[in-house]
Amino acid sequence: MYAIVEIAGQQFKVSKDLKVYVHRLAAEEGAKISFDKVLLLDDNGNVTLGAPAVEGASVEAKVLQHLKGDKVIVFKKKRRKGYQKKNGHRQALTQIVIENIVGGGAKKKATKKAEATEE
């Protein structure tokens, strides 16, 4: 069973017991959090697609730690002008572990247009 969920503005494919690095979340280490914006849910081949999110579905996770990512160097240069600018940063991340995927919602109904073509 897996789900595609939106966490902090990014989409992740998650499954049970998966460790994921996401943008820094405003939760303490050891806290349990829940994400309600589940875009797709796959339960052993039974796919439920959200419009835009699956109703009643959620992903439960636990915050393991807050950390910084690898250093990213930003170097700008304009040739023959003597312009060079070196800058960089380390992204603030949160490591979470997916504890449970709670399924919900029914299959998406066919649209009127699709029903008309079937007849």
C-alpha positions in Angstrom: 0.0 0.0 0.0 1.3 3.4 -0.9 0.0 7.0 -1.2 1.1 10.2 -2.9 0.8 12.9 -0.3 1.5 16.6 -0.3 3.8 17.7 2.6 5.0 21.3 3.0 4.3 22.1 -0.7 6.0 19.0 -2.2 4.5 15.7 -3.3 6.0 12.4 -1.9 5.3 8.8 -2.7 5.1 7.2 0.8 4.5 3.8 2.3 4.5 2.4 5.8 7.8 2.6 7.7 9.4 4.9 5.1 11.8 7.6 6.3 11.4 10.9 4.4 13.3 14.2 4.5 10.9 17.1 4.0 11.1 20.9 4.4 11.3 22.0 8.1 8.0 21.4 9.9 6.8 23.3 12.9 6.6 20.3 15.1 8.8 19.1 17.9 10.9 15.9 17.7 8.9 12.9 18.7 5.6 14.5 17.9 3.0 12.7 15.8 1.6 14.6 12.8 -1.1 13.8 10.2 -1.2 14.9 6.6 -4.7 15.1 5.1 -3.8 16.1 1.5 -3.6 12.6 0.0 -3.7 12.9 -3.7 -3.6 9.2 -4.7 -4.1 6.0 -2.7 -3.1 2.5 -3.9 -4.2 -0.5 -1.8 -2.8 -3.5 -3.6 -3.9 -2.4 -7.1 -7.1 -0.7 -5.9 -6.3 2.9 -6.9 -8.3 5.8 -5.5 -7.6 9.1 -7.2 -8.5 12.3 -5.5 -10.1 15.4 -7.0 -7.9 17.1 -5.8 -7.6 15.1 -2.5 -9.0 11.8 -1.4 -11.8 12.3 1.1 -11.2 10.9 4.5 -7.7 9.6 3.8 -4.7 10.7 5.8 -1.1 9.8 6.4 0.2 9.6 10.0 3.9 10.2 10.7 6.3 10.8 13.5 9.0 13.5 13.6 12.4 11.9 14.1 14.7 14.9 14.0 15.4 18.4 12.6 18.6 18.8 10.7 20.4 20.7 7.9 20.9 19.4 4.5 24.1 19.3 2.5 25.7 22.6 1.6 24.6 24.1 -1.7 27.0 26.5 -3.4 25.6 29.2 -5.6 28.2 30.8 -7.9 27.3 33.6 -10.3 29.8 35.0 -12.9 29.6 37.3 -15.9 32.6 36.7 -18.1 34.9 39.5 -19.1 33.2 41.9 -16.7 35.0 41.0 -13.4 31.8 40.0 -11.7 31.8 37.0 -9.4 29.5 36.3 -6.6 29.7 33.2 -4.4 26.9 32.4 -2.0 25.4 29.3 -0.5 23.1 27.8 2.1 22.1 24.6 3.9 18.5 23.7 3.7 16.5 23.2 6.9 15.0 19.7 6.9 12.9 17.5 9.0 13.2 13.7 9.0 9.9 11.9 9.4 8.9 8.2 9.4 5.5 7.2 8.0 3.7 5.1 10.6 0.3 4.5 9.0 -1.8 5.2 5.9 -5.5 5.6 6.7 -7.6 4.9 3.6 -10.9 6.5 3.0 -13.3 7.7 0.3 -14.9 5.8 -2.4 -13.9 5.2 -6.0 -14.2 8.3 -8.2 -17.4 8.2 -10.2 -17.3 8.3 -13.9 -18.2 11.7 -15.4 -21.4 12.2 -17.5 -19.3 12.4 -20.6 -17.7 9.0 -20.0 -21.1 7.5 -19.2 -22.5 8.8 -22.5 -19.7 7.3 -24.5 -20.2 3.9 -22.9 -23.8 3.6 -23.9 
